[in-house]
């Protein structure tokens, strides 16, 4: 696997840490800026919305740029937003920097995946995508807990400085290891050409599967801390370990999915989603048992992220003529799930159903994803031409 693939994963790690780090910083941010914790929580929503909008916009804006140039510029914007965020005098300045950070990060995601797919042979694409996406899983295991610990000693602003510094290191690695137009050999890239290549119902159905699958994972993860303390009865000190266990499971799932998704994308999705639905339902009914909950947290990580390489690589096989926009659309789909599913979980909690109810919400969304993936597999078998069938096998 080319070294550039791992460098792209490093970029996702440094920026992905910022995506999730606010969950451990909200009380400090709220106190420092004089806002309520729910208002501080809107900073997370701002980032998710920026990701949804930013992926396609930045993919289009940078389409005619050399890939390395796009990656470097997007990281520079991300670094600048975090420097401003670290110096932010008030809430709304920080709010604006979160949107800018998310837009640039979403663009980096789209360009990084397109670059990685173009750097390897078709049969290695799923593994390359898995390595790149593993940067986000490592961010949840290492980056986010480390940021929380750092904030406890030096304040939340130091975490923003640390993310900016790490991203600068990633940028320098990109300059050293990624060729100017890496991953774009032989491409004819234009907005019109890529939009025409995306006019496939199967592709948009795959985006629906992406949104539902990640929504099923993230809705339980978003409320995992209060579920563990209020329902399972664990002390707050055990929560970081449980979150790290979820991340370890995700890393294992990503590794497994990276090896199975290219040959059997639909099969990987169906198996992962089936286990995800079962684990979510079991968690909903057994959340008061610490040992069972611990095992299920790990299972949620494995089953939720084993699907990721299939979700990422399959869209490139469905629309090979749109290497930039197709990845951007998938990034937006992930973040639509990331935005809407936690809202549904919050509605269940507000209705008085308790924190364990979010696992039922996750199971329901996962079941919808499972049915949609099964439909995608059925339609693929009915309509795929022989050449496409060789690229996208069940």
Order of alpha helices (4+ residues) and beta strands (2+ residues): alpha-alpha-alpha-alpha-alpha-alpha-alpha-alpha-alpha-alpha-alpha-alpha-alpha-alpha-alpha-alpha-alpha
